[in-house]
């Protein structure tokens, strides 16, 4: 498992060296030597913003998908919004990362209503047009919606033109799902690709478990600092210098 920032840069350089052009989801044609880089942001907005800045330095455009209903982060907070805006300002596109499991009613009609509401909220908050969504830990029925009937008028990342006509790869759970794209026959033949990269995994740890442990520690420190900033009774020890 070689998931580090240096490895990510080398990964991008290899795609470029093999004449791959980086495109967005608005490009529905699966032209040879094109690649869509997608980032589902499940845990860490800062990691996403940092990766977006690196991509800009490498001349790469990608699409970042954000959860609205999650316990992991808040895109509506001051810092959360700043991280997302920095990603936009670095030239990347954004979309909705939709979690159907956060709703009790998962009927088709209820999901259409929820998707449209979340897309509208995200678009209005960030004052930018959003047309695409990805599903968070999708059920098989969501994978099966290959023509995008469920999400119309919006489009999702598992539609045929994005995930069938293009060879699909993902680093889900901190390992290459469906194999390393750079070792695939599709890559060797220059076929169209979609690669889903979760920013949280690329921190250089040797295992996915170590990555999550590091994330939990950083999250705990952040929460303690915020509690001390909001409440004077917690300002002792290493937080004693925090002032209003």
N, C-alpha and C positions, 0 to 999 in steps of 0.2 A: 504494500500500500504506500504509494508515493504521492500523497496529497499535501502539497505545500505551495506557497506562493511562487517559489522558483520553478516548481514542477508545472504549475499552471501557466507561467510565462513560456516555458518550453513547449507545453502542449499547444498553445496558441501559435508559437513560432513554427511548429511542425505543420499545422494546418496551412499557414501562410506559405511555407516553403513548398507545399504540394498544390499551390495555386488555388486554394479555397477562398471564396469570396464570402464575407460575412453579411447576411441579410436578415431582415426582420420577418415577422409573421404576416405582414402585408404582402409579402412575396409568396403567393400560393403555388407558383410553378416550381416543380421539383427539378430545377436545372442542375446538370452535373457541375461539380466543383462549387456548390453553394452550401453553406452551413448556417443553420439557425442556432445560436447560443441562447439558451433559456435558463433563467435562475429562479427557482421556486424558493422564496425566503420563508423558511419555516421557523427559525429561531432568532437570528441576530441581524438587526438592521445595520449596525456599525460594520459588521463583516461584509455585508452587501455593498455598503457605500465605499468601503476600502477597495473591494474588488472592482467596482465600477470605475474608480479612479485609475486603477492599474490597466483596465481594459482601454480606457481613453488613451493612456500613454502608449499603448501598443497599436492604436489605430483600429480598435475593434468596437463594433456596436452589438448590443445584445438587448434582451428584454427581461425585466425583473417583475415578478409576480408577488403581490403582497396580500397577506391575510388581513381581513378586517375583524373577524370573530376568532380571536386567539388569546390565550393567557400569556403568551411568550413576549409580546411586544405591543406597543401602541403607536400606530402611525399618526394619530391625532395629537400626541403629546408634542411639546416644543421640540425636543431633540429628535423624536421620531419623524416629524415632518421635515426637519432640517436634513436628516439623512436621505429621505426619499427625494427631496428637492435637489440635493447634490447629485443624485443618480441621474435625474432628468437633465440637470445642467451639464452633466458630462456627456450628453448626447444620446443616452439610452432611452428606450421605450419602457413603459410600465403597463402592467395588467393586473387583473384581480386573481388572487389565489383563493379559490372558493372551496370551503369546507362544508360539504353536505351533512357531515355528522354533527354539526353544531345546531341542526334543526331537528325537531321532533317529527315533523311531517315531511317526508321525503318523496311524496307523490310528484309526478312529473309537473303538474300544474303549480304546486306549491314551490317547487324548485325554480321554475321559470320566474315566479314572482320574486323569490329571494335573490336570484341572480341579478335580475333587473334592478332591484333596490340597491344591492351592494355595488353594482357597477355605477349607478347614479351617484351614490354617496362618495365613492372614491374619486370619480371624475369631478364632482363639484368641489370637493375639498382641495384637490390639487390643481383645479382650474386647467385641466388638460383632457383631451379627448382620449377615451379608453375603449378599445374595440375587442380585446382578446382576454381570455381567462384560461387558467389551468386549474384542474381539480386537485385538491389536497387529499392524498391517500384514497384515490377513487375506487368505488365499488365497481364490479364487473359491468354492471348495467351502464355506467357512465363511459367506460371504455367502448362499449358497443354503439354509442351514439356517434358513429363515424361521419355522419353527414351534418351534424350540428343542429338537429331539429330541436333538441332540448334547450339550447342556449340562444337560439335566434332571437333578435337580429345580430347578436354577438357571436364570435367564433371561438372555438376552444382548441387547445394544443394537441388533442388526440384525434382530430379529424383526419380522414384519409389522406388529404393532401399534405398534412404535416407529419404524421406518424406512421403511415403505411408507404406512401410514395417516397418519403424520405426514410432512410434507415435511422431508427431511434435508439439512443443510448442515454443512460442516466447513472449518476453516482449515488443512488438511493441507499440510505443506511451506511454511507461511507465506503461503499465498494462499487466498482463498475458493474451495473446491472446490464445484462446482455453482452458483457465483455467490454474490453477496452476498445473504444472506437478507433484508435490509431493502429490497432492490430487486426481490424476487421477487413473482410473482403470488400465491403462497401467502400471503405476508405481507400484501399489499394486500387480500386477501379475508378475512383473519383466520383462516386455517386453522391447524390444529395443527402445531407445529414441533418438531424435535429439532435442536439446534445443538451441534456438537462443537468446543470451543475448547481449544486446547493452550496452557497458561499461558506456556510459554517464548517464544512468538512476540510477545507483547504488551509489548515493551521499548522501543518507539519508534524502532528502527532502520529505515532506509529500505529495506533488502533483507533477505530471509531469510538470505542468506549472511553479512551483517554481524551479524545476531543470533547465529548459531552461532559466529562468530569471537569475539564478546564472551563468549559462554558458555564457550568453550574457555579463554579467558584467565582468567576468574574461577575455573574449575575447576582450572587449573594453579596459581594462587595458593593456592587452598585446599589442594591436595595438598602443595605445598611447606611450607605452614604446619604441616600435620599431621605431615609427616616430621620437621620441626624439633621439634615438641612431643613426638614419640615417641622421637627419636634425637638425643642431644646433639651428635654430630659434625657435624650440619647447622646448628647454631646459630651462624651468623656473619652479618655484614652486617645486613640488616634483620630477621633472626630472632635476633639476639644477645641480645635482652631477654627471650626466652621462658625461663621457669623451670619446673621440675618442679611 
